[in-house]
Amino acid sequence: MLQLLPLLLVAAPFQSDAAPAPERTPVAALPEGHVHPVEHLVRIEGERATSLLRLQQLDLDVLRSEYTRGYVEAIVTDEEIRAVEELGLDVEMVTRDLAAFYARRLASEDPAAVARSRGSIGQWLTPAFGSGSVGGYYSFAEIVSVLDQFRATYPNLVAPKMSIGTTIQGRDIWMIRVSDNPTVDENEPEMRIDAMHHAREPQGMQTTLYFVSWLLESYGTDPLATYILEERELYVIPCVNPDGYEYNRSIAPGGGGLWRKNRRNNGNGTFGVDLNRNYPFQWGGAGSSGNTDSEIYRGPSPSSEPETTDMIQFIDSRSFQTSLTVHTFGDLWLAPWGYIAQFPPDWDELQELGDLAVELSGYPNGPAGILLGVAAGATDDYDYGAQDIYSWTPEIGNSSDGFWPLQSRIVPLAENNRIAFARTALGAGAWLRPESALVADAGDGDGSFEAGEDVSLTLLVRNSGRGTAAAGTISLTTTSPDAVVVDALSTVDAPSFTTGQNQSPLTLRIAAGTPAGTVVPYRLTVTDGPLEQSLDGTLVVGEIVIADFDFEAAGDEGWAVGAPNDASTGNWVRVDPVGTQAQPENDNTPGAGVRCWVTGQGAVGGGLGANDVDGGSTTLVSPVFDLSTATAATVSYARWYSNDAGAGPSADVFEVDVSNDEGATWTSAETVGPTGASGGWEDASIDLGALLALTDAMRVRFVASDLGAGSIVEAAVDDVRVAAIVDAGCPAPKIYCVGEPNAVGPGASIVAFGSQDTLNDDLTLSASGVLPSNFGLFFHGQGRIDSPLGNGRFCVGGSVVRMPIVQADGLGFATYAVDFAADAPFIDNGETWSFQYWYRDVGGDGYNFSDAVEVTFCAD
């Protein structure tokens, strides 16, 4: 039932089971007292990780915990420095009087640099975005004014601001709802964005307001902004902790104040509770403190603070599907869990959506307790643990930016996260996006895209959101003069976090007479309301697929670890990978694929350098490919490479080499790195003919090395595909007559490879998917039939000639090299013969057949 927004939040004050309703004191009645001590940024070092763990008893304001590397970065007072040194640890001063440093930096920045940084978003506001009175940041009064300006300028997109409650000093915590019907509670997926739980982190507030301003200014012209405003409801709270923020303004009017907590008078000469340690889910655990003077003081009881209670009441009153609780700094995208260093139950979905969010920003996406450090009682854990909200904590800005980035960095940092915010909004509902395309020969079935033939395209569409998708539309177009679209439109449907495909054919027809080697571009577009997302691809006329590896087979299919392979850890393995900040959690293959080759398998919950490449090189070598009849050939693959972490980052490279003599010599095809290697799956392709003469002894290898000092190196390879344009004078072998299932799987398949010139006496038959270690034989005849026999189908016509008995190996592969003099002296060039494999089976008549292959023989 629809209702007006003002009715939405009229409710009795939320009462925590663990604490009475907090008292709220009028602003003027609370003495400020307590002068904030001078704080410094330091690096604390110890000989062993165990020595650093003693720091936990001091409840320090830790920014970065690198226990395994022997150091911790923290913000400390002079008194805390003495306490650290009493533990026998070394303290290195990084920035003395950090607040004064921030203030000087903001005050001394070149106005011209600030002006160049601003862009266009939010420049209509008063003050203009990035020009706030607190060192370029909006004051709390200016935040309130901006919310009013949003409403006044875009009344059709922004509801009047509403208070979700008041702070301990009596200030309102303001919220706005942003949507195409902002005063109506529609049945649309909901997302929440809040910022400034911590008063010293105004860049989170600025990034949030920048995102809102972009949505409003882009509505009706930008399809993404239009879709979000028409299909989602966004609830925005730019400042959860106005008391602390106003206190920072009072002690540092030009910016740079380091007050973090709210302004509770603890009654013992100390002030403040860390609101992001005060939420009731897992309250009181590690990463929070019971010491009132600590920056991570959790409060006297769960949800003891009015700000936290207000947020809990608001969260519980809505049906948020995703949320962002925005902080600074660290260039991180933190997910639950935070209270423990473990992956949450829905990590596959959280990882998928989080990885898409940070695809452009490059932030690592992972559980907060693993990436940053354990912290109990945080907002995102309450969201996820208590309300099943997929929540993240962006830590915006790098270590140079700190808590108060330069004024010229306000807009760039906000812009760097705009798409991440937008994609998190998409993830609150159904988000259909094109994933990959499957292109198939719909003509004579020989696997080659030939002139005059039809080509069938299947678009795999992923729903990377929490909503169940209504049917979207897929369209197929081409700009090629050598092809026409036969079937252009289809629908697609996919439940939450699943992959669907076009429900009717999408077909291109290649024009008659199109020369081999002609490149035909195509575009597949998924349309969902105003949102269109496209996948571009090409097909090559005359091209056939020689080999295609998604690495999901039972065996390694001829791939092996080769030389050099002298790394002490991190050697290539084919597994379902366990992810780290440097290594993928999932393979690249769409759909049900899980395996790929990676440099060492880590342990669940392992650290950044868990089993990475160390102290040498590791090499993955392909099987041999016969490209002797090809006039052109490519090898394409998906690769993952990360070398930008560790004490000595960006010092190593990932090398891809090719060979045409079975690996006796190698030619460099691609070198990735040493810079710009931050992981993530990327597609790559190599033109083999441009590097080497094409032979029957082609190989490719992938080499990952750790030859520098202190670096974290991880690599992965998936979805390797070898395609070629083969001399049209001798058509490729054609598979026909589908085999029947057997006792070990869906049935046996046959392939023929090698030379189709009988004078070369170099044709090999191979059957896969048969019963391991069992017996069978290949046979041939000059014709096609399709008749049930035994447990399968008999598919070879004419007079049948059988070849010697062979035994399958332990993986169910049976191979036989045809001896034309002994097995087939009657086969001549210019003739077409069919081959099939007969093998022992279990049950039924006790035997079965593979599918069949038709081979046309001709002179090279």
N, C-alpha and C positions, 0 to 999 in steps of 0.2 A: 504494500500500500504506500502511495506517495505521501510525503509529508514535508512541510516547510522546514528548512534548516534550523531556524530558531527553536523549534520544538525538539530538535535532535539531542541537545545537550542539557535539557532541563531534567535533572535527576538529583537524587539525594547524594550528598558527598560520599565518596568511596571510603570505606572503613577497612583497614588492613586487619587481618586476624592476629597479627603479631604486635600491633602497637595501637594506642589510641589515636584519634584524629589529631594531627599536629596543630599547634597553635600558630596563628598568623599575626604578626605584630605590625602595626602601622609603620610606614617608612620612617617618619620623623621620631618615633619613640625609641628606636633601637640605637644605642651608642655604637659607633664604629670600633672604638678601642683598638687594640692589637695592631701594631704596625707590622706590615709584612716584611720579614727579614730579607736581606740581600741574598740572592741565589745565583749559583754558578753552574754552567754546564761542564761536567768533568767526565773523564774516562777512568774507570777503576779496573786495575789489572791484578791478576793473581797467577801464581804458578800452575795451579790446578783448578779444574772446574769446582771441585769440592770446597776449595778455599773461598771461591766467590759465592757459593751458596750461603755462606754465613751472613751475607748482606741482607738476607731476608729478615733477619731479626731486627734490622734498623728501619724497616718500612720506608725505604727511599722512594723517591719519585723517579722510577726507572723508565727510561725511554727505549732502551734497546738491551736485550739480554743475549749475549753471545758467550754463554758459559763454556761451550766446547772449544771456542777460540781464545778463551782466557781473558775476556774483558766484558765490562758492562758500562753503558752510558747512562748518566743520571743527572738530574738537577738537584743540587744540594746546597745547604747553608754552610757557613763556616763551622758551626757546631757539628754538623753531620760529617764534614770532612775530617774533623778530629776523631769522630767515632769510627769512621772507616779506617783511618790510619792505625787506630788502636787494635783493629782486627788483623794488622800485619799486611794490609793490602796497599798497593801503590795508587796514588791519585794524581792524574795528569790533568791540569787545568786546560780546558778547551776554550771556553768563553767566560771571562770574569764578569760578574754583574750582568747577567743575561738580559734583564729588563732594561737596564741602561743601554746595552748594546742595541736592542731592538729599537728603543726610542731614538738613539742617535742615527741609526740607519734610516728610519722612516723620515726623520727631519732633514736629512742631508741628501735625499735622492734628487736627481736631476729632474726638474719639472718637464723637460722635453721628453725624457724617456717615459714618464708617466703618461703624458699626452698621447704618445705614439702607441701605448699599450691598450688604450681604452676600447677600440672598436666601436660598434654601433649599438649593441644590446644595452638597454637601460639608460641610454644617454638622454632620454626625454624626462627622466625622473628628477626630482629636486630633493637633495643634491643628486647629480648624475651618478650613475653606477661607477664605483671606484673612486669617488670624490667625497666620501663621507668625512665628517669632522674629526674622527679619531684616527689620524694617520692614513686617511683614505677609506677607512672602514666606517660603516654606518654606526652611529650611537644607537642606544635603545630607542630614544625618541624618534630618531630618523627611521629606524626599522618600522615603528608604528605608523609613521607618516607614509612610508613606501607602501605598506599594506592598504592604507586608505587611498593612495593614488592608483594602485592597481584596481581597486573597486570603482573609483570614480571614472577612470579611463576605459575600463573594460567591464561594465556592469553585466554584460551578457555572458561573461566567462568567470567572474570572481564574485563570490558572496561577500557580504559585509563581514569584517573581521569579528571574531568571537573569542571571548576569554574562556579557556578550559579550566580556569581556576586562578588562584593568586599565590604568590610566593610567601616565604616566611616574613618578608618585609612588606607584604601587601601589594606588590606589583602584579598586574595582570600578565598571564601567559597567553599570548595572542595566537590565534589560528585562523587561517583562511581556507575555504574550499574552492578548488579550481576545476571547472568542468564546463561543458557547453550549456548545461542547465544548472547553474551553481546553487540556486536556492531550492532545488528540488532533489530529494533523496531518491535517485534513480537506481534501478537494479543493474548496476555496472560494477565491474571489479574495482576495488579500492586500494590505493597506495598511500602511505604516510611518509613524509620527509620531516625530520626534526633536526635541529642543530643547536649547538652551544649548551649542551649539558655541562661542558667545561667552559668557564668564563674567559679563559685566555686563548680561545680558539675561534676567532671571528671569521677566518677564511671559510669555515663550514657554513656559516650564515650567509656570507657573500655568494658562495657557490649555489646555495639553495635559492636565493632571490634571483640570481642570474638565470637559473634554469626556468623559474616561473616567468620572468620577463621574456625570455626567448619563446616560451610556449604562447604567451599572449600576443606578442608582436608577430609571430609567424603563423598564427591561426588563419586558415583559408588560403595560404600561399605555400606553406611547407607541408607536404603530405604527412610526414611523421608527427609534427606538432598537431596538425588537424586531427589525425587519428587518435592521438592520446587524449585530446580534449573532448572528442565526441564519443569515445569508447571507454574512458576511464574516469574515475573520480579521485582527485588528488587532494590530500589534506596536508597543509604545510604549517609547521610551527618553527619559525626561524630562530627563536631564542627561548630555550627552556629555562635558562638561568639568568634572568635579567638583573637580579640583585648582585651576583658576582660580577657581571659585565659592567654594571654601573659603578661598582667599587673600583674596578680596574680603570675606568675613565676618571674617577676622582683622584687616583694616585698617579696616573700617567695619562693626562688629557690628550697627548699626541700619539697615543698607542704604545704598546710594549708591556703593559701590565701583565704580571704572571699569576694573579690570583686565579685559582682553578675551581674551588668549591663554591657552594652557596654561602650565605652569610649567617648561618645559625650561630647564636652565642652559646657556646658549649658550657659556659658557666665556670670555667676554670682558667680563664685568660686566653683560651684558644677559640677560634671561629671556624665554622664551615664543615660541611659534610660533602663528600664526593658523591654527587647525584648518580653517577654511573657506576657506583658500587652499592647503591641503596635499594635496588629492585629486589623483590622478595624471592625470585627464582634463584635457588642455590646461594642465597645471601649468607655472608659470613665466611666464605671459603678463602682459598689462596688468592693472592693478588689484591686483597683488601686488608684493612687494618682496623684494629680496635683502639688505636692510639689517636686521640682527638686532634693532635698536632700534625698528624700525617696527612700528606696530600691525597692519600687513598683511604682516608677515614670513611668507614662504611655507614656510620651513624649508630645510634644506640639500639636500633631494632630495624627489622625489614620495613621498607616504605615509611620510615619515620618522618620524612621530609614532605612538606606540602607539595613541592614541585613534583616529587616522585608520585605521590598519591594522585595528583591531578593528571599526570600522564597515564597512570595505570587505569584510572576511571575512564579516561578518554579512549585508550587502546581497547579496553574491555567493552566499550559501548559500540564499537564499529566492527566491520568484517574485513579488516585489512588482509590482503593476500601477500603483498610485499611491503617492505619498509626500508628506509635508509635513515640511520641515525649518524649524522655527519660530524666528523672530528678532524683534527690535524695533529700530527703530521706523520709522514713515513712512506708516502706513495704505496699504500696498501689498500686492499679491498677485503675486509675481514668479515668472516661468516661465523655463526655458532659452530662449535662451542667455544666460549671464552672461559668458562669456569674450570675447564679441564682440557688437557692437550689430547683431544680425541676428535675424530670425525663424527658428525651427527648422523642420525639414522637416514635422513634423506639426502646424503651428501651427493649422490649422483645428480640429482635435480638441482640442488644448490650450486654445485660446481658448474653444471651446464649453463645455467642462467648467469652466474657470476662471471664465468669465462667470457661469455658473449658481451656482458656489460663492459669489461675491461679490455676488450679486443683492441680498441684504438688508444686507450690511455697507457696500456702496458703494465698496469698495476698487477702484482701477484694477487690471486684470489685464493683464499684458504681459511680454515678455522683460525680464529683469533688466538686460541690457546696454543696453536702450533706455530703460526707465523710471527706473532708478537710476544706472547707471554700470557700466562694464566691470570684471569681477573674475574672474580666471582661477583655476582650482583649487578651485571651490566644490562643495558637496555635490550640489545639484540638477543641475548639469551632469554630474557623475559618474553619478548615477542615470539620467539620460536618455541621455547619450552613450555610456556603457559598458554599461548594462543595459536600455535601452528602458523605463524607468519614467517615467510621466508625473508629474513632480515640480514642486512649487511651494515657494517660500520666502515665507511670510507675514511681513510686517514690521508687527507689531501695535503700535498706538498712534500718536498724532499727535505733532507736534513739541513740544507742551506737555507731553505725557506723558513723552517722553524715554525714557531707558533704565530709569529707576526711577519708574514712574507712582505717583501718590498711592495710598495703601492703599485708599481708597474707589473707585479706578478698577480694581482687580484684577478684581473680579467683572464690572462692566459691559463691560470689554474682552474678557474671556473669553466672556461671553454673546453679544457682538456677532459673534464668530467661530464660535459653536457650529454653526450651520447650514452654514457654509462647510466646516468639518471633516467634518460628516456627509455633505455632498454629494460631497466628494472620496472618501469611503469608498464611496458608492454608485457612483461612476465607476470603481472598481476592477473591477467586474463589469458585468453588464447592468443598465441603469437605464432602464426604460420610463416615460415620462412623457407626459401628454396635451399636444399642441402646439397644435392648432387644429381647429375643426370646419367641415365643409362641409355646408350645408343646402340641399336641392334639392326642388323640386316633383315629387312622384311621382304626381300626379293627371292633369290634362288637359294638362300640359306647357307651360302659358302663363307659367310662372315666378312665379306668384302663389300664396301659401298660402291656399287658399280653404276655406270651411266644407264639411265632408264629405269633404275630400281627405286623402290620405296625404302625409306628408313624410318624405323619406329623409335620414338623417344619416350622415355619414362622419367618423369621428374619426381624425385624423392623429396617430400615436403615434411619438415620437422615442426611440430608444435612445441616450442620451447617455453611455453607458459603454463600457468596453473589452471587455466580455463579449458573447458571442452569446446572445441572449435565447431562452429557452424560451417557448412560447406563453403570453401573458398573457390575461386576460379583460377584455372591455369590457361594461359594462352601461349601459342607457339608462333613465332615470326622469324623471317629470314630476310636479309638484304642482298642475298646472292642472286645474280641473274641466271645462275645455273641450277636453281632449284625453286620449287613452288611448294606452298603449304597445302596439304590435302586435308588433314584433320587439324583444326586450329584451336579448338576449345575443349576443355574438360572441367570437371569439378574435382575437389579433393576434400577429404575429411580426415582429421587425426585427433584422437583424444590427447589429454595432457601428457607432455613429455613422451610422445610416441612419433613414429614416422609413418606417413601415408604417401599415396601416390595418385597420379591421375586415374580417374575411374573409367575413362574411355580413351580410345587411341589418340595419340598425337603423332602425325605422320608428315614427313617431307618426301617429295619425289625429285630425284636427281634427273636433270634434263638428259635426253638421249644425245649421245655424242660428246658428253663432257669428258675432257681428257683426264687420265689418271694423274693424281697429284694435285688436282684442283681443290682448294680449301673452301668449304661451304660454312659460313658462320650461321649461328642460330641464337635465338633468345627465348628463354622460357620465363614467364612472368606470373607470379602468384599475386592475386588481387583479393584483398579483404577490406571492403568498404573503401575509404580513401587511400589506403596504404597499398602501394605496389612495390614488390621486391623482385628483382630479376637475376637470372643466372645466365651468363653468356658462355657459349662454347663453340667449337668448330668440329667438323668431321672432314676427312680427307678422302676424296674419291679414289677408289682402288686400294685403300688401306685395309689390311687384315691384322687381327690381333694374333701375334705369335705366342705370347705367354701373358698371363694375368694372375698376379699373386695378391690375395688379401691376407695371407698368412693365417687363415683359419683352419687349414687342413690338419689332419692328424699328424702328418710328418712334416719335415722341413723342406720337402720338394726340391732337394738339390742345393739349397742354400746352406752355407757353412761358415764357421769362423776360420779365417785364414791368416796369412802372415802380412804385415807384422802384428803380433798379438802378445806383447810383452807388458801390458798394463798389469799392475798388481791387483787392482779391483776394477769393476765396471766393464767386464768383457760382454760382448754381444750375447743376448739370450732372446728367445722367442716366447713371450709370455703375455698374460693380461697384466699390464704394468700397474704398479703401485706408485701413485704420484707423489712428488715433492714440489717445492717451489721451482725446481729446475727440470724435473722430469714429468712427462704426461701421466695423468691418471687414467685416461682413456685412449684407445687407438684411434686411427683416422677413419676407418671404414664405417660408412653409414649403416644404420639398421642394427642388426644383431651382432656385428663384429666386435670382438674383444681383444684379439691378439695382434701384436706387432713385434718387430725386433727393437730392443732397447739396450742401452749400455748399462747392464746390471740391474737386477731386481732389488728394490728396497723393501723395507719392512713397513707395515701399517703404522702410521704415526711417526715414521722416521724423519730425521732432520734433513736439511737442505743437501748435505753431502752424503746421504745414505747410499753407499755402494756406487758412487760416481766413478768416472774414469780417473785413475791415479797412476802417476809414475811411468807413463809409456803410452802405447797405442793399442787399439783393438780394431780388427778388420772383419767386415762382413762381405762374403764373396758369393756371387750368384752362380747358378748352374750355367752351362754352356748353351748359347742360342745359335741356331743355324740361320744365318741371314745371307747365305751365299747366293740365293736367287732374288734377293731384294734389290731394288733400284734406289730405295730410300728407307730409312728406319729411324725410329725414335724410341727412347726409353723414358717413361714418365714415372714419377714417384712422389709420395708425400714424405717430407722430412721434418724432424724436430731437432733443433740444436740450441743449446744454452751454454754460454761460457762467461756471462757477465756477473757472476756472483763469486764470493770468496775474497780472500785477502789480496790476490793478484788477478783481478778480472780482466777479460778481453785480451788474453794473451795467446789463445790457441785457436786452431782452425779445424773445420770439418771438411774432409776432402772426398770427392767423388771421382773415380778413375774408370776408364774403359780399356778393354783389351780385345784384339782380334786374333790372338794366338793362345787362347785358353789361359791367359794370365802369366805367360812367360815375360811379357813386357806390358807396361801400363802407360796410358796417356791421360793427363789431367783433363777432366771435363768441367768441374765446378769446385770452387773453394768458397766456403761460407765462413765469415769472420775475418780477422779477429774481432772487429767491432760490429755492433748492431745485432748481436745474437742473444736474444732474450727468451728463447723457447717459442712455443706455439707451432701448430701444424701449418706447413707451407707447401704448396704444390710446385714442382719443378719438372723440367723436361730437357732432354739432351738430344740433339740432332747427331746421331751416331755417324751417318755418312759424311758429315762435315768434318769429323775428327779422324776417321780411319777408313780404310777399305773394308767393305762388308764381307765377312767370311763365314764359314760354318763353325767358327771357334770364338764367338763373341762372349765376353763376360763384362760385368760391372761390379765394382766394389765400393764400399763405404768405409772410410777410415776416421775414427774419432781418437784424438790424442790429448794427453795432458803432459805437455813438455815444459810448461812454465811452472812457476812456484805459487802455491797457495790458491789455485783456481778451482772452481767447481765446473766440471764438464759433463754434460749429459747429451745423448743423441738418441734418435729413434727413426725408424724407416717403416713405411707401410704402403700398401696399394701400389706395387710395382707393376708396370704394364709395358710390354714390348710390342710395338706395332710396326708394320712394314708395308711398303708398296712392292708387290712381287711382279715379276715379268708376266704379263697377261697371257703369254703363249702357253703356259701350263697352269691351269686353274688349281687352286688349293684343294686339298682333300675335303670332302663334304661328309658331315655326320648325318645319319638318318636312322629311323626306326628305334624309338626310345626303348631302353632296356627296362626290365621289371625289377622290383625290389628283391633283395636277397636276405640271407640270414644276418648280414652285418650292416645293412644300410639300404639306401634308396636304389641301388643297382650299380652295375659295372659300366664303365665308359672306355671307349677305345680311341686312340689317336694314332696317326701315321706321320712320321717325320723323317727328314733326310732328303735324299735326291729322288725325284720322280723320273729320272732317266734310267732306264733298265741297264744301260751300258755301264753306269757307275756302280751298280750292285751295292747301293747304300740306302736302303729303305728299312726303317725300324718300326715295328708295331709295339704299342704299349697299352695295356689294359690296367685300369685302376678301379678300386672299390670292390675287388673280388675277395673271397675268403682268404685271409692271411695263411701263407705256407701251404696252400692247397694246390691241386694240380689242374691243368687245363691245356687247351691248344688253340692256336689260331688256324682259321681256314678261309678259303676264298673261292669266289665264283664270278662268272661274268653276267650279273643281273641282279635286280632287286625284287624281293618279295617281302611279305610281312605276315607271318603265320604263327599262331600259338604252338609252343612245343616245350615239353618239360615244365620248368618253373618260369620260363621266359618266352621270348619270341625269336623265331628263326627268320633271318632277314636276307640271306644270300641266295640268289637264284642261279639257274643253270647247273652245269656239272660242278659239284663241290670238290675241292681239293684241300686236304688237311695237311698241316705242317707238324713238326715234332712236338711231343709233350713238353711243357715247361712247368716250373713250380713258382708260384707267387712268393714274394718276400714277406717279411713279418708285418709290413704295412699294407699289404694287399695290392702290390704292384707286380704285374707279369709283363715281361719284355722279351721280344724276339727279333733278331736281325734277319731279314729275309735273304736267303741264299738263292738268287735267281737261277743259277745253274742247276741246283738240286731240287729246289722247291717249286720253281715256276719257269721252266725253260720255254714255255709256250706263251708267256706274256711279252708283248712287243710294245714299243713306243707307238702312240696313237690309239691305244686301246684303254678302256675303262673297266676296272675290276673292283669288286666289293670284298671287304674283309670283315670278319667277326671273330669273337673269342667265345669258346665253350669252356665251362668250368664246373667243377663239383660244387654243389650247394647242399644245404641242410633242409630236410622236410620235403614234402611233395614228391616229385619224381627224382630228386637227388641231384639234379643238374640245372644249369641256367645259362643264359647268353648275355653278352654285353650288347650295347647298341652297335651299329655298323658304320663303317667308313667307306666312302667311294673314292677311289684314287684314279686319276687320269694320268697316264704315263706319256712323257714326251721328252725329246732331246733338249739338253741344256743349250 
